[in-house]
Amino acid sequence: MNESHPTALITGASGGIGEALARELAKSKHDLVLVARSEGKLRALADELSTAHGITADVLTADLAAPGAGVALADRLAGRRIDVLVNNAGFGDYGPFAEAHPAKVSAMVNLNIATLTDLTRALLPGMIARGTGRVMNVASTAAFMPGPLMAEYYASKAYVLSLSEAVANELRGTGVTMTALCPGPVASGFQAGADMGASKLVKGKQLMTAERCAQLAVKGMNKGKPVVVTGAMNKMMSMSPKFMPRRMVPGVVRRAQAPKH
């Protein structure tokens, strides 16, 4: 690592928003630690970015959905200074909760909640001790409402948003900031992975690019914003549950993401 460059660790960096965030941070001369399961994709990205931007990019392969993965990754990072932590890795699933595969539900909770929590808890004290650092936790506009047909995913992102806002408040005056990134649907592999291609939320829609999302995310993080919602329509969507009785919200969300025939 170049001691003159800050170091950013990005989970889920092999594609989608994570890859776009790696590209955006490399442009601003951050050395990178790229984490995901796909070693080939990570190494290709690391080679490309290190050559293009004169930074150092290291690769760590890990299955972050495994129990204890966050603690295990933190152990592998022992002694390494991390200036920016981006908890991006996560996945969703589409369909009724009662029909979801139990192993997939457990993996989602491990990845979207436990790994993010454990890794943040492990790296935050070092940032506080140094008086500088940034954490970006990738939540979603789903965090602002309950989501029938993606119940466990919406719930996991509500946790991420709540944790991030609370800890951001605790960090005031320390020189460290925490930002919850709340994008709406983004053109990436997420929809295919969640098997939600038929959902009205995405089918036939012009989605924000991962690159644009990453630009807005890094801009907001650098300003120390506790919450960044990308795009005007997404901001309206995130606020809409406040203006209707709570009992109505699940039905509205379900109709919005029901299969489009």
Protein Blocks (a to p, Z undefined) as FASTA:
>chain_A
ZZkbccdddehklgcjllmmmmmmmmnopacddddfblmlmmmmmmmmmmmnopacdddd
ddfkbghklmmmmmmmgoiacfbdcdfbccddeddfklpcfklmmmmmmmmmmmmmmmmm
mmmmmmmmnopacdddddbfklmpccehilmmmmmmmmmmmmmmmmmmmmgonlpacddd
dddddddfklmmnopmmpmklgopacddfklmmmmmmmmmmnopabdcehjklmmmmmmm
mmccfklmmmmmmmmmgccZZ
